[in-house]
Amino acid sequence: MSNVVRGLLAGTVLSAAAVGLTLGMPQAARAEGAIAIGASGDFAKDGFAFGASINKSSADDASQQALTTCRKYEGAPKMAAICKVVFHFSHECYALSFDPKPGTPGVGWAIAADKETAEERALKNCQVTAGPTRRDFCKVNQSYCDSE
């Protein structure tokens, strides 16, 4: 994975966190959903682990469920061992998209106000990391919404 792609992924994570802080939304205090990721940054070589939770009564419950799910991921056990919560959200939707072929770099996730937007953004993030030869293979793997 190129340094540009790694930088893009890191920037996406930091931007999402900054948006929440800019809007005055304390991320942990308002969270009823969470996303945990285990990744080295080299998706093609190491894969990734992913866990999410929705409709939890507190940020701690959401984080624990996302971490538990992420750490149980069997497809990339080394990445599952390093899972960390990277997003909290409330009354929003998340989506995960990736290239299903093993050893390919395409992966993306997103949080948005509605499922369609989350899926669209996750797919675009996957296409960016997949590169020109694999971008058309990215597929939305899962998407769910945190309800009120």
Secondary structure as a PSIPRED ss2 file (coil, helix, strand):
# PSIPRED VFORMAT (PSIPRED V4.0)

   1 M C   1.000  0.000  0.000
   2 S C   1.000  0.000  0.000
   3 N H   0.000  1.000  0.000
   4 V H   0.000  1.000  0.000
   5 V H   0.000  1.000  0.000
   6 R H   0.000  1.000  0.000
   7 G H   0.000  1.000  0.000
   8 L H   0.000  1.000  0.000
   9 L H   0.000  1.000  0.000
  10 A H   0.000  1.000  0.000
  11 G H   0.000  1.000  0.000
  12 T H   0.000  1.000  0.000
  13 V H   0.000  1.000  0.000
  14 L H   0.000  1.000  0.000
  15 S H   0.000  1.000  0.000
  16 A H   0.000  1.000  0.000
  17 A H   0.000  1.000  0.000
  18 A H   0.000  1.000  0.000
  19 V H   0.000  1.000  0.000
  20 G H   0.000  1.000  0.000
  21 L H   0.000  1.000  0.000
  22 T H   0.000  1.000  0.000
  23 L C   1.000  0.000  0.000
  24 G C   1.000  0.000  0.000
  25 M C   1.000  0.000  0.000
  26 P C   1.000  0.000  0.000
  27 Q H   0.000  1.000  0.000
  28 A H   0.000  1.000  0.000
  29 A H   0.000  1.000  0.000
  30 R H   0.000  1.000  0.000
  31 A C   1.000  0.000  0.000
  32 E C   1.000  0.000  0.000
  33 G E   0.000  0.000  1.000
  34 A E   0.000  0.000  1.000
  35 I E   0.000  0.000  1.000
  36 A E   0.000  0.000  1.000
  37 I E   0.000  0.000  1.000
  38 G E   0.000  0.000  1.000
  39 A E   0.000  0.000  1.000
  40 S C   1.000  0.000  0.000
  41 G C   1.000  0.000  0.000
  42 D C   1.000  0.000  0.000
  43 F H   0.000  1.000  0.000
  44 A H   0.000  1.000  0.000
  45 K H   0.000  1.000  0.000
  46 D H   0.000  1.000  0.000
  47 G C   1.000  0.000  0.000
  48 F E   0.000  0.000  1.000
  49 A E   0.000  0.000  1.000
  50 F E   0.000  0.000  1.000
  51 G E   0.000  0.000  1.000
  52 A E   0.000  0.000  1.000
  53 S E   0.000  0.000  1.000
  54 I C   1.000  0.000  0.000
  55 N C   1.000  0.000  0.000
  56 K C   1.000  0.000  0.000
  57 S C   1.000  0.000  0.000
  58 S C   1.000  0.000  0.000
  59 A H   0.000  1.000  0.000
  60 D H   0.000  1.000  0.000
  61 D H   0.000  1.000  0.000
  62 A H   0.000  1.000  0.000
  63 S H   0.000  1.000  0.000
  64 Q H   0.000  1.000  0.000
  65 Q H   0.000  1.000  0.000
  66 A H   0.000  1.000  0.000
  67 L H   0.000  1.000  0.000
  68 T H   0.000  1.000  0.000
  69 T H   0.000  1.000  0.000
  70 C H   0.000  1.000  0.000
  71 R H   0.000  1.000  0.000
  72 K C   1.000  0.000  0.000
  73 Y C   1.000  0.000  0.000
  74 E C   1.000  0.000  0.000
  75 G C   1.000  0.000  0.000
  76 A C   1.000  0.000  0.000
  77 P H   0.000  1.000  0.000
  78 K H   0.000  1.000  0.000
  79 M H   0.000  1.000  0.000
  80 A H   0.000  1.000  0.000
  81 A C   1.000  0.000  0.000
  82 I C   1.000  0.000  0.000
  83 C C   1.000  0.000  0.000
  84 K E   0.000  0.000  1.000
  85 V E   0.000  0.000  1.000
  86 V E   0.000  0.000  1.000
  87 F E   0.000  0.000  1.000
  88 H E   0.000  0.000  1.000
  89 F E   0.000  0.000  1.000
  90 S C   1.000  0.000  0.000
  91 H C   1.000  0.000  0.000
  92 E C   1.000  0.000  0.000
  93 C E   0.000  0.000  1.000
  94 Y E   0.000  0.000  1.000
  95 A E   0.000  0.000  1.000
  96 L E   0.000  0.000  1.000
  97 S E   0.000  0.000  1.000
  98 F E   0.000  0.000  1.000
  99 D C   1.000  0.000  0.000
 100 P C   1.000  0.000  0.000
 101 K C   1.000  0.000  0.000
 102 P C   1.000  0.000  0.000
 103 G C   1.000  0.000  0.000
 104 T C   1.000  0.000  0.000
 105 P C   1.000  0.000  0.000
 106 G C   1.000  0.000  0.000
 107 V E   0.000  0.000  1.000
 108 G E   0.000  0.000  1.000
 109 W E   0.000  0.000  1.000
 110 A E   0.000  0.000  1.000
 111 I E   0.000  0.000  1.000
 112 A E   0.000  0.000  1.000
 113 A C   1.000  0.000  0.000
 114 D C   1.000  0.000  0.000
 115 K H   0.000  1.000  0.000
 116 E H   0.000  1.000  0.000
 117 T H   0.000  1.000  0.000
 118 A H   0.000  1.000  0.000
 119 E H   0.000  1.000  0.000
 120 E H   0.000  1.000  0.000
 121 R H   0.000  1.000  0.000
 122 A H   0.000  1.000  0.000
 123 L H   0.000  1.000  0.000
 124 K H   0.000  1.000  0.000
 125 N H   0.000  1.000  0.000
 126 C H   0.000  1.000  0.000
 127 Q H   0.000  1.000  0.000
 128 V H   0.000  1.000  0.000
 129 T H   0.000  1.000  0.000
 130 A H   0.000  1.000  0.000
 131 G C   1.000  0.000  0.000
 132 P C   1.000  0.000  0.000
 133 T C   1.000  0.000  0.000
 134 R C   1.000  0.000  0.000
 135 R H   0.000  1.000  0.000
 136 D H   0.000  1.000  0.000
 137 F H   0.000  1.000  0.000
 138 C C   1.000  0.000  0.000
 139 K E   0.000  0.000  1.000
 140 V E   0.000  0.000  1.000
 141 N E   0.000  0.000  1.000
 142 Q E   0.000  0.000  1.000
 143 S E   0.000  0.000  1.000
 144 Y E   0.000  0.000  1.000
 145 C E   0.000  0.000  1.000
 146 D C   1.000  0.000  0.000
 147 S C   1.000  0.000  0.000
 148 E C   1.000  0.000  0.000
